[in-house]
Amino acid sequence: MVVVLDTVNADKRSRHPEKAHRADTPALKKPDWIRVKAPVSKGYAETHKIMRDNGLHTVCEEAGCPNIGECWEKKHATFMIMGDTCTRACAFCNVKTGLPASLDALEPVRVAEATAKLGLAHIVVTSVDRDDLDDGGARHFAATIRAIREHCPKTTIEVLTPDFLRKDGAVETVAAAKPDVFNHNLETVPSKYLTVRPGARYFASIRLLQRVKEIDPTMFTKSGIMVGLGEERNEVMQVMDDLRAAGVDFLTIGQYLQPTRKHHAVVRFVTPDEFKAYEAIAYAKGFLMVSASPLTRSSHHAGEDFARLKAARSARTC
């Protein structure tokens, strides 16, 4: 069988071809606490220009982050490396699905140059899933970390990686490049993986985070989940326990927001008081840092949170 890729009409193809024939899911009305301002500031425009001038992608845009206006106004952006097309098709995610292009060997340097132009004290680098690569893109992550270190030696680096499922040595490759924070999100509770994150395996993700601590116990680890996908409260408690057993330092919990009617439905909107309760419980379970609110996202306030994370460790070891 011969497969012909339509490169001429690529831009006209569906962003999510695997979801095109799904029935529309119900859309709940957003409560008042979910509302955010439209991104119209001068700082937002300047950040947008730097990204386009350097030919870079951001998860802020591709995933439709509700905090993009606030973050980009401050020239804070989360770089998404290895292209804008993911090899997986998670039911919650708005990133484009399909066959990715080849890696760009110059991308790590361009990320470093943009980091310098933005004057970032702390940078977050994430990626699409690249199951097509023999290492899942681990070497590209490592090259990006090294390029940032060379161009911006004072900038602290946080990586938000895929799970590198069945890619032996990938976690070790990224950890060896010494990011300051190694983040990998669980996204949801185990019972929801088949419908929300079907290409992943819950305990493989837990093991990844545990492995980072085995390689370097001093490296900060971080993970996050979304709520409102139909999970039970006791399941969220179990995720907290599993992450603490893996030595994870920082937990984020945010409200799932439905990108389109073809994506997984929002089962309910979790109230701010419930988020406060989750935060209190997580701190009681031993996390150094917890961010739990309706608009919490992995990279939101990452720089400020990193400073607080370091301070929390110092206070605990005194």
C-alpha positions in Angstrom: 0.0 0.0 0.0 1.3 3.5 -0.9 0.4 6.4 1.4 0.3 9.8 -0.3 0.7 12.8 2.0 -1.2 15.9 0.8 1.3 18.7 1.4 -0.4 21.2 -0.9 -3.6 21.3 1.1 -2.1 20.5 4.5 -3.4 23.8 6.0 -6.9 23.0 4.9 -7.0 19.6 6.6 -8.7 19.2 10.0 -6.6 20.0 13.0 -8.0 16.8 14.7 -8.8 14.4 11.9 -9.2 11.5 14.4 -12.0 13.5 16.1 -13.8 14.7 13.0 -16.5 12.0 12.9 -17.2 12.0 16.7 -20.5 13.1 17.9 -20.5 16.5 19.5 -20.1 16.4 23.3 -22.3 18.7 25.5 -20.8 22.0 26.5 -21.5 23.4 30.0 -21.8 27.1 30.5 -18.6 28.4 32.2 -19.1 29.8 35.6 -17.9 33.4 36.5 -14.7 32.2 38.1 -13.4 30.8 34.8 -13.6 34.1 32.9 -10.4 35.7 31.6 -9.5 38.9 29.7 -8.8 38.8 26.0 -5.1 39.1 25.1 -4.7 42.7 23.7 -1.8 44.3 25.6 1.4 45.7 24.1 3.5 43.1 25.9 1.3 40.3 24.4 2.0 41.7 20.9 5.7 41.9 21.5 5.9 38.4 22.8 3.9 37.2 19.8 6.4 38.9 17.4 9.4 37.4 19.0 7.9 33.9 18.7 7.0 34.4 15.0 10.4 36.1 14.2 12.2 33.1 15.6 9.9 30.5 13.9 8.9 29.0 17.3 5.8 27.3 18.6 4.3 27.7 22.1 2.0 25.5 24.0 0.2 28.7 25.1 -1.2 29.0 21.6 -1.4 25.4 20.4 -3.3 24.2 23.6 -5.5 27.3 23.8 -4.3 28.3 27.3 -6.7 30.6 29.1 -3.8 32.4 30.7 -2.0 33.5 27.5 -3.0 37.1 27.8 -1.6 37.5 31.4 1.6 35.5 30.7 2.5 37.0 27.4 1.9 40.5 28.7 4.8 39.8 31.1 6.8 38.2 28.2 6.4 34.7 29.8 5.8 32.0 27.3 6.2 28.2 27.2 8.2 27.0 24.2 6.9 23.9 22.5 9.7 22.2 20.6 9.8 19.5 17.9 7.0 21.1 15.9 3.3 21.7 16.3 2.0 18.2 15.4 1.6 15.4 17.9 1.7 11.7 17.2 -1.0 11.0 19.8 -4.7 12.0 20.0 -5.6 12.6 23.6 -9.3 13.4 24.1 -8.6 16.6 26.1 -5.8 18.2 24.0 -6.1 20.9 21.4 -2.6 20.4 19.9 -2.8 19.3 16.2 -2.6 15.5 15.5 -0.8 13.9 12.6 2.5 13.0 11.1 5.2 15.4 12.4 7.9 17.0 10.3 11.6 16.1 10.7 13.4 17.7 13.7 15.0 21.1 13.1 18.6 20.9 14.3 18.7 24.7 14.7 15.6 24.9 16.9 17.5 24.6 20.2 19.6 27.7 19.4 16.5 29.7 18.3 14.8 28.9 21.6 17.9 30.1 23.4 18.0 33.3 21.4 14.3 34.0 22.0 14.9 33.3 25.8 17.6 36.1 25.7 15.3 38.5 23.8 12.5 38.0 26.3 14.9 38.4 29.2 13.5 35.3 30.9 14.8 34.5 34.4 13.0 31.1 34.2 12.0 29.2 31.1 9.6 26.3 30.5 10.2 24.0 27.5 7.7 21.4 26.5 7.0 19.4 23.4 4.5 17.4 21.4 4.6 13.6 21.7 7.1 12.3 19.2 6.5 8.5 19.2 8.0 8.4 15.7 11.5 9.1 17.1 13.7 6.4 18.5 14.3 8.4 21.7 10.9 10.3 21.8 12.8 13.5 21.3 15.0 13.2 24.4 18.2 14.2 22.7 16.4 17.3 21.3 15.3 18.3 24.8 18.9 17.9 26.0 20.3 20.0 23.1 17.8 22.7 23.9 18.7 22.7 27.6 22.4 23.0 26.7 21.8 25.8 24.2 19.9 27.8 26.8 22.7 27.3 29.4 25.2 28.6 26.8 23.3 31.7 25.8 21.5 32.5 29.1 23.6 31.0 31.9 21.6 32.7 34.6 18.2 31.4 33.4 16.7 28.5 35.3 15.2 25.8 33.1 12.0 23.7 33.5 11.1 21.0 31.1 7.7 19.5 30.7 8.2 16.2 28.9 6.1 13.5 27.3 6.2 10.1 28.9 8.8 8.7 26.4 6.8 5.4 26.5 9.0 2.4 25.5 12.0 4.7 24.7 14.8 3.2 26.8 17.3 5.7 28.1 15.2 8.8 27.2 14.6 10.0 30.8 18.2 9.5 31.5 19.2 11.6 28.5 17.1 14.6 29.6 18.0 14.3 33.3 21.7 14.3 32.4 21.3 17.7 30.8 20.4 19.0 34.3 17.2 21.0 34.0 16.3 22.7 37.2 12.8 21.3 37.2 11.7 18.0 35.5 7.9 18.1 35.0 5.7 15.4 33.5 1.9 15.6 33.9 -0.3 12.7 34.8 -3.2 14.8 33.4 -6.0 12.7 35.0 -6.7 9.8 37.4 -6.0 6.2 36.3 -9.6 5.2 35.7 -9.9 7.9 33.0 -6.8 7.0 31.0 -8.6 4.9 28.4 -10.9 7.7 27.5 -8.8 10.8 28.2 -5.2 9.8 27.6 -5.4 6.5 25.7 -1.9 6.5 24.3 -0.3 6.7 27.8 0.0 4.4 30.8 -0.5 5.8 34.3 2.1 3.8 36.1 4.7 4.4 33.3 4.3 8.1 34.0 4.6 7.6 37.8 7.7 5.5 37.1 9.2 8.3 34.9 9.0 10.8 37.8 10.4 8.2 40.3 13.3 7.5 37.9 14.2 11.2 37.7 14.6 11.2 41.5 16.7 8.1 41.4 19.1 9.7 38.9 19.3 13.0 40.8 17.6 13.3 44.1 18.3 17.1 44.2 16.4 17.8 40.9 12.9 19.2 41.5 10.1 17.1 40.1 6.6 18.3 39.2 3.4 16.9 37.9 -0.2 18.0 37.4 -3.7 16.8 36.8 -6.9 18.3 35.4 -10.2 17.9 37.3 -13.8 18.1 36.0 -13.4 15.1 33.7 -15.6 12.8 35.9 -13.0 11.7 38.4 -14.0 11.0 42.0 -12.5 12.9 45.0 -10.9 9.7 46.4 -9.2 9.1 43.1 -7.5 12.5 43.3 -6.3 11.6 46.8 -4.8 8.4 45.4 -3.0 10.3 42.7 -1.5 12.6 45.4 -0.3 9.5 47.3 1.2 7.9 44.2 3.1 11.1 43.4 4.4 11.5 46.9 5.6 7.8 46.8 7.5 8.8 43.7 9.1 11.7 45.5 7.4 14.4 43.5 7.9 17.9 44.9 5.3 20.1 43.2 1.7 19.4 42.3 -0.6 21.4 40.1 -4.4 20.9 39.8 -6.5 22.9 37.4 -9.9 22.8 35.8 -10.3 21.0 32.5 -11.7 23.2 29.8 -13.1 21.7 26.6 -11.3 23.0 23.5 -14.1 22.0 21.0 -17.4 20.0 21.0 -15.3 17.1 19.5 -13.2 16.8 22.6 -13.9 15.2 25.9 -16.8 16.9 27.7 -16.5 18.9 30.9 -18.4 16.8 33.3 -18.5 19.6 35.9 -16.8 22.8 37.0 -15.0 22.3 40.3 -15.6 25.2 42.7 -12.8 27.4 44.0 -13.5 26.1 47.5 -12.9 22.5 46.4 -9.6 23.6 44.9 -8.6 25.2 48.2 -9.4 21.9 49.9 -7.3 19.9 47.4 -4.4 22.3 48.1 -4.6 21.9 51.8 -4.7 18.2 51.6 -1.8 18.1 49.2 0.4 20.2 51.5 -0.6 17.9 54.4 0.6 14.9 52.3 4.1 16.5 52.0 4.4 18.3 48.7 6.8 21.2 48.8 4.6 23.3 46.5 1.0 23.1 45.4 -0.9 25.2 43.0 -4.6 24.4 42.8 -7.2 26.7 41.3 -9.6 26.7 38.3 -7.1 28.5 36.0 -3.9 26.7 37.3 -1.8 25.4 34.5 1.6 23.7 34.6 3.5 26.7 33.4 1.4 29.5 34.9 3.6 31.6 37.2 6.4 29.0 36.8 9.2 31.5 37.6 7.6 32.7 40.8 6.7 29.2 41.8 10.3 28.0 41.2 11.6 30.6 43.7 8.9 29.5 46.2 9.9 25.9 45.6 13.5 26.5 46.4 12.6 28.4 49.5 10.3 25.6 50.7 13.1 23.1 50.3 15.5 25.3 52.2 13.0 25.9 55.0 12.3 22.1 55.3 16.0 21.2 55.5 16.9 23.9 58.1 
